[in-house]
């Protein structure tokens, strides 16, 4: 039988100060060692497999974030089937330069 890949349940929202994106991913029955999480400027990817469980499959999906995030500062914890990720939003950067008008 072929392995089935399904999207996990994901909940994401800004924190109270709107400085961090808080993400929760439900991965019941998965061991921490079997989770792959990768973060990017504007998205994240989760893959997890249930080792030793027949005919259940694995989780795999990528998600866009609402705003650019500082993925290098992301922190993730996993406990009792719930992966929790907190990542700060990127600070807006002023772009461009002033041009003198003659």
JOWO-V790365 format. One record per backbone hydrogen bond with DSSP energy under -0.5 kcal/mol. CO is the residue of the C=O (numbers start at 0). NH is the residue of the N-H. If there is no record, write none. Layout:
BEGIN
co:CO nh:NH
co:CO nh:NH
END
This chain:
BEGIN
co:3 nh:5
co:3 nh:57
co:5 nh:59
co:8 nh:25
co:10 nh:23
co:12 nh:21
co:14 nh:17
co:18 nh:88
co:19 nh:14
co:19 nh:21
co:20 nh:22
co:20 nh:86
co:21 nh:12
co:22 nh:84
co:23 nh:10
co:24 nh:26
co:24 nh:82
co:25 nh:8
co:26 nh:29
co:30 nh:33
co:31 nh:34
co:33 nh:48
co:35 nh:46
co:37 nh:44
co:40 nh:68
co:41 nh:64
co:42 nh:39
co:43 nh:62
co:44 nh:37
co:45 nh:60
co:46 nh:35
co:47 nh:58
co:48 nh:50
co:49 nh:52
co:51 nh:53
co:52 nh:55
co:56 nh:49
co:57 nh:5
co:58 nh:47
co:60 nh:45
co:62 nh:43
co:67 nh:89
co:68 nh:70
co:69 nh:72
co:70 nh:73
co:74 nh:85
co:76 nh:83
co:78 nh:81
co:80 nh:26
co:80 nh:82
co:81 nh:78
co:81 nh:83
co:82 nh:24
co:83 nh:76
co:84 nh:22
co:85 nh:74
co:86 nh:20
co:87 nh:69
co:97 nh:99
co:99 nh:101
END
